[in-house]
């Protein structure tokens, strides 16, 4: 059981790293300032949907990682 939890913790950590790295940065620089208004006016649904999915996935993976970290720490100590 201890080994399974550690493997699950590694999977969650790698998933969390991937989800964070796939997200678009908030500061897009000068190009974001120029095209930001047009994207806001006309909408960018595909990228927005993907960003929303990645944000939700990050929250779920972070919560799972936190809970699994506590469980593994408790199992190692006990």
BELPERA-V652842 format. One record per residue. N is the residue number from 1. RES is the residue in three letters. PHI is phi in radians with two decimals (999 if undefined). PSI is psi in whole degrees, -180 to 180 (none if undefined). Layout:
n=N res=RES phi=PHI psi=PSI
n=N res=RES phi=PHI psi=PSI
//
This chain:
n=1 res=UNK phi=999 psi=-39
n=2 res=UNK phi=-1.10 psi=-43
n=3 res=UNK phi=-1.17 psi=-40
n=4 res=UNK phi=-1.11 psi=-41
n=5 res=UNK phi=-1.15 psi=-39
n=6 res=UNK phi=-1.15 psi=-40
n=7 res=UNK phi=-1.14 psi=-42
n=8 res=UNK phi=-1.11 psi=-37
n=9 res=UNK phi=-1.13 psi=-40
n=10 res=UNK phi=-1.14 psi=-41
n=11 res=UNK phi=-1.12 psi=-44
n=12 res=UNK phi=-1.11 psi=-40
n=13 res=UNK phi=-1.17 psi=-41
n=14 res=UNK phi=-1.17 psi=-39
n=15 res=UNK phi=-1.12 psi=-39
n=16 res=UNK phi=-1.15 psi=-42
n=17 res=UNK phi=-1.08 psi=-45
n=18 res=UNK phi=-1.12 psi=-42
n=19 res=UNK phi=-1.13 psi=-39
n=20 res=UNK phi=-1.21 psi=-41
n=21 res=UNK phi=-1.24 psi=-25
n=22 res=UNK phi=-1.40 psi=-16
n=23 res=UNK phi=-1.27 psi=147
n=24 res=UNK phi=-1.38 psi=141
n=25 res=UNK phi=-1.18 psi=152
n=26 res=UNK phi=-1.28 psi=-32
n=27 res=UNK phi=-1.77 psi=106
n=28 res=UNK phi=-1.58 psi=6
n=29 res=UNK phi=1.35 psi=-156
n=30 res=UNK phi=-1.18 psi=-36
n=31 res=UNK phi=-1.15 psi=-34
n=32 res=UNK phi=-1.21 psi=-33
n=33 res=UNK phi=-1.24 psi=-35
n=34 res=UNK phi=-1.33 psi=-48
n=35 res=UNK phi=-1.57 psi=-8
n=36 res=UNK phi=-1.06 psi=-39
n=37 res=UNK phi=-1.15 psi=-41
n=38 res=UNK phi=-1.17 psi=-41
n=39 res=UNK phi=-1.15 psi=-37
n=40 res=UNK phi=-1.22 psi=-38
n=41 res=UNK phi=-1.24 psi=-49
n=42 res=UNK phi=-1.59 psi=-16
n=43 res=UNK phi=1.47 psi=149
n=44 res=UNK phi=-2.40 psi=78
n=45 res=UNK phi=-1.19 psi=-42
n=46 res=UNK phi=-1.12 psi=-49
n=47 res=UNK phi=-1.18 psi=-36
n=48 res=UNK phi=-1.17 psi=-40
n=49 res=UNK phi=-1.12 psi=-40
n=50 res=UNK phi=-1.18 psi=-41
n=51 res=UNK phi=-1.10 psi=-41
n=52 res=UNK phi=-1.14 psi=-42
n=53 res=UNK phi=-1.10 psi=-44
n=54 res=UNK phi=-1.16 psi=-36
n=55 res=UNK phi=-1.14 psi=-45
n=56 res=UNK phi=-1.17 psi=-40
n=57 res=UNK phi=-1.10 psi=-39
n=58 res=UNK phi=-1.11 psi=-42
n=59 res=UNK phi=-1.12 psi=-44
n=60 res=UNK phi=-1.13 psi=-45
n=61 res=UNK phi=-1.16 psi=-38
n=62 res=UNK phi=-1.16 psi=-42
n=63 res=UNK phi=-1.12 psi=-43
n=64 res=UNK phi=-1.10 psi=-41
n=65 res=UNK phi=-1.11 psi=-43
n=66 res=UNK phi=-1.11 psi=-47
n=67 res=UNK phi=-1.14 psi=-44
n=68 res=UNK phi=-1.13 psi=-34
n=69 res=UNK phi=-1.09 psi=-42
n=70 res=UNK phi=-1.15 psi=-41
n=71 res=UNK phi=-1.14 psi=-46
n=72 res=UNK phi=-1.14 psi=-39
n=73 res=UNK phi=-1.10 psi=-39
n=74 res=UNK phi=-1.19 psi=-42
n=75 res=UNK phi=-1.17 psi=-36
n=76 res=UNK phi=-1.21 psi=-39
n=77 res=UNK phi=-1.25 psi=-36
n=78 res=UNK phi=-1.32 psi=none
//
